């Protein structure tokens, strides 16, 4: 008897989406961004989970302020080939979120390692294509 329907997707992909911008201002339509992230991962991975929010803290070096924010994570498991063939769509979404919500950086966890998209430089994620 076969218990599983397809080859497992063994690499965890998690997007971290804060509800505040780099200055501590609320992100407009945050829930819409979360839903879009979920639908993106459904398209790439076949499913997604929006996890309960967590409180995050980070130091804005430019202003010297400590920013407290509520961060939601959207996660799934993905096969390498599925991620490689969809990394452009993932990069586009993350760059758009970073730009339109005035983020200092965006955190992405992939296969147990944390990557940051900062100053809208997609280089860390482009390396995922070859990971």
C-alpha positions in Angstrom: 0.0 0.0 0.0 1.4 3.4 -1.0 0.9 6.0 1.8 2.1 9.1 -0.1 0.9 10.4 -3.4 4.0 12.1 -4.7 7.7 12.7 -4.0 8.0 14.8 -0.8 9.0 18.4 -0.9 11.6 18.5 1.7 12.8 22.1 1.8 10.9 24.5 4.0 10.3 28.0 2.6 9.1 30.7 5.0 8.3 34.3 4.2 8.4 36.8 7.1 5.9 39.7 6.6 6.0 42.4 9.2 3.0 44.7 9.9 5.2 47.9 10.3 7.5 49.7 7.9 11.1 50.7 8.6 9.9 53.7 10.6 7.4 51.8 12.7 4.3 52.9 10.7 1.6 50.4 10.0 1.7 48.5 6.7 -1.4 49.4 4.7 -3.6 46.4 3.8 -1.3 44.0 5.6 -3.9 41.2 5.4 -4.0 41.6 1.6 -0.3 41.1 1.5 -0.5 37.9 3.6 -3.3 36.5 1.4 -1.2 37.2 -1.7 1.8 35.5 -0.2 -0.3 32.5 0.6 -1.7 32.3 -2.9 1.9 32.7 -4.3 3.1 29.7 -2.3 0.1 27.7 -3.2 1.0 28.2 -6.8 4.7 27.3 -6.2 4.4 24.6 -3.6 0.8 23.3 -3.8 -0.1 24.7 -0.4 0.7 27.2 2.3 0.2 27.9 6.0 -0.2 31.3 7.5 1.1 31.0 11.0 -0.1 32.9 14.1 1.6 36.3 14.5 4.7 36.8 16.6 6.2 40.0 18.1 9.5 41.0 16.5 12.0 43.6 17.4 14.7 45.1 15.3 17.1 48.0 15.4 16.7 50.7 12.7 20.3 51.9 12.5 19.4 55.0 10.5 17.0 56.4 13.1 18.5 54.6 16.2 15.0 53.4 17.1 14.0 49.9 18.2 11.0 48.9 16.1 8.4 46.5 17.6 6.2 44.8 15.0 3.9 41.9 14.6 5.2 39.5 12.0 3.3 36.8 10.3 5.0 34.0 8.6 3.7 32.2 5.5 5.3 28.8 5.1 5.4 25.7 2.9 7.6 22.9 1.8 9.0 23.1 -1.7 10.9 20.9 -4.1 14.1 22.4 -5.6 12.8 22.3 -9.1 9.6 24.0 -8.2 11.4 26.8 -6.4 13.9 27.2 -9.3 11.2 27.5 -11.9 9.3 30.0 -9.8 12.0 32.1 -8.1 11.3 35.1 -10.4 7.7 35.3 -9.2 8.9 35.0 -5.6 11.5 37.7 -6.1 8.9 40.0 -7.8 6.5 39.6 -4.9 9.2 40.2 -2.2 10.6 43.2 -4.0 7.2 44.7 -4.4 6.3 44.1 -0.8 9.6 45.6 0.3 9.2 48.7 -1.9 5.5 49.3 -1.4 5.6 48.8 2.4 8.9 50.7 2.9 10.8 47.8 4.5 14.5 48.0 5.5 14.8 44.3 4.6 12.7 41.2 4.2 13.5 37.8 5.8 13.1 34.6 4.0 13.9 31.2 5.5 14.9 28.5 3.1 16.1 25.0 4.1 17.1 26.1 7.6 19.0 29.2 6.6 17.8 32.8 6.9 18.2 35.1 3.9 17.6 38.8 3.8 16.5 40.9 0.9 17.7 44.4 1.7 17.9 47.5 -0.3 15.9 45.5 -2.8 18.9 43.4 -3.8 17.6 40.0 -5.0 21.1 38.4 -4.9 20.5 36.2 -1.8 17.3 34.7 -3.3 18.9 34.2 -6.8 21.4 31.9 -5.0 18.4 29.7 -4.0 18.2 28.6 -7.6 21.5 26.8 -7.3 21.1 25.7 -3.6 
